[in-house]
Amino acid sequence: MAQLKIKLVKSLNGRLKKQIATAESLGLRKIGQETIQPDNEMTRGKIAKIGFMLEVSEVQ
């Protein structure tokens, strides 16, 4: 199964509670943090919600 490397590139300060909760559910709390998540519909949905704050790349 493919995996995605997700990096938080914008601050969570001043964001809506839902956006902060989504970032934390991906394991991201601070700018520069990275996490590896499975490439499935649930992860893609979270990325769609806060994609403007993230950098996403595929892990081979």
C-alpha positions, 0 to 999 in steps of 0.5 A, a space after each residue: 500500500 502506498 504511503 504519504 509523507 505529510 509536513 505542516 508548513 503553516 502555523 495552527 495559530 488562529 485557525 478554526 478548532 476543526 482545522 487544528 483537530 484535523 492537523 492533530 489527527 494527522 499527528 502534526 502539532 508544530 511547523 516542520 513536523 512530518 508524519 507518514 500516513 497510509 494513502 487511503 480515503 480517510 487520509 485524503 479527506 483530511 488533506 483536502 480539509 487543510 491542504 493549504 497548510 500542508 506539503 504532501 509527497 508520496 513515499 516509495 
